[in-house]
Amino acid sequence: MTKTPRWIQSAIDETENVTTKMPWERGLRRQAFIASRRAVAALAEAPRTLRPAA
């Protein structure tokens, strides 16, 4: 087994304390974004009436 340099061990220890959310993490915010994008697409594909609803 080789010795690990101190800076590598420090970096590995620091990764356990990171609380920043990364863009590729899947979560509620991403699901909400996808749902809103699908809702806009569904409205664009919906048949249009000549008279708006009152």
C-alpha positions in Angstrom: 0.0 0.0 0.0 1.4 3.4 -1.0 1.3 6.5 1.2 -1.3 9.1 0.2 -0.1 12.7 0.0 -1.6 14.9 2.7 -3.3 17.2 0.2 -5.2 14.3 -1.4 -6.4 13.1 2.0 -7.4 16.7 2.9 -9.4 16.9 -0.4 -11.2 13.6 0.3 -12.1 14.7 3.8 -13.5 18.0 2.5 -15.7 16.2 0.0 -17.6 14.6 2.8 -18.6 18.1 4.2 -19.8 19.6 0.9 -23.4 20.8 1.1 -23.6 22.5 -2.3 -26.1 21.1 -4.7 -24.8 20.3 -8.1 -26.9 20.9 -11.2 -26.9 17.2 -12.2 -28.3 16.1 -8.8 -31.9 14.9 -9.2 -34.3 16.3 -6.7 -37.6 18.2 -6.3 -36.3 21.3 -8.0 -35.4 19.4 -11.1 -38.7 17.6 -11.2 -40.5 20.9 -10.9 -38.6 22.3 -13.8 -39.3 19.3 -16.0 -43.0 19.4 -15.0 -43.3 23.1 -16.0 -41.5 22.4 -19.3 -44.0 19.6 -20.1 -46.9 21.8 -19.1 -45.8 24.5 -21.5 -45.4 21.9 -24.3 -48.9 20.5 -23.5 -50.4 23.9 -23.8 -48.7 24.5 -27.1 -50.1 21.2 -28.5 -53.7 21.8 -27.1 -56.4 22.6 -29.7 -57.2 26.3 -29.7 -60.7 27.6 -29.7 -61.9 30.6 -31.7 -63.4 32.2 -28.6 -61.6 32.4 -25.3 -63.4 31.1 -22.2 -65.4 33.7 -20.3 
